């Protein structure tokens, strides 16, 4: 079975992927998403140059937990030789835990773009193709590419760019339906993704504006994509994978988690961060808004988390939320 067939089989068994997000998709959060039905997770983007320099913080991004089983590692850079060499090194380090090497060609952040990396590669198709070819020749796992509609607004080159990546040896492509110049403003254009799907033969993954199970189902139908990659919609909302899978299989409206269940998962998330090291638990602040979105007093809950600096403070914080919720009749007081 070649790498394209392997990706097609993987996506065919579960069409719901977690997108790489800087500052969010560490091994702990990815593991929780896997537990809720995510088919494939991906590390936040990792600098190939940082790996080459043996930068400790960069190497930490390569952690793949037992809860994940395996995951894709997303690399970024602009030098084909460096990326290929470090991709091979990652494969050697991770072994069977490495599902794929994903190449970031969509990041719009200025400090990345000015180095000719991320979405800047959409302006240099020959170099982008060289990177794909070099990495494909260096590793045995599938090589995928994540990119956008185009770099500048109005210049939709996604289909042409995707064809070049396919010809260079990519096993699948993930397309985000915005231009790099849009950052995350405006709506994602799913029609652009549909054109990529129509033009290419390799599997296509759709990304952009996937905040609930209805959007996921609509995106799959409108684009014809083989899978979707959920980004911001999963932050503090790992249920989105469970709900989407149920909805896609049954066409019935799935149940939504109550405050008690949200508290339980948030506690688990915070504890796992705290078990890793004392500083990591601060990352929990970024997830609180997602965990309690739409819940009574959500704004006050989110504000309270900003003052938590340790696992003990988060435990007391969750205890207070639970106490108030029971007092007001939102949950029954039985902690699962």
Buried (B, 14 or more C-beta within 10 A) or exposed (E): EEBBEBBBEBBEEBBBBBBBBEEBBBBBBBBBBBBBBBBBBBBBBBBBBBBBEEBEEBBEBBBBBEBBBBBBBBBBBBBBEBBBBBBBBBBEBBEEBBBBBBBBBBBBBEEBBEBBBBBBBBBBBEBBBBBBBBBBEBBEBBBBBBBBBBBBEEBBBBBBBBBBBBEBBBBBBBBBBBBBBBEEEEEBBBEBBBBBBEBBEBBBBBBBBBBBBEBBBBBBEEBBBBBBBBBBBBBBBBBBBBBBBBBBEEEEEBEEBBBBBBBBBBBEBBBBBBEBEEEBBBBBBBBBBBBBBEBEBBEEBBEBBEEBEEBEBBBEBBEEBBEBBBEEEBBEEEEE
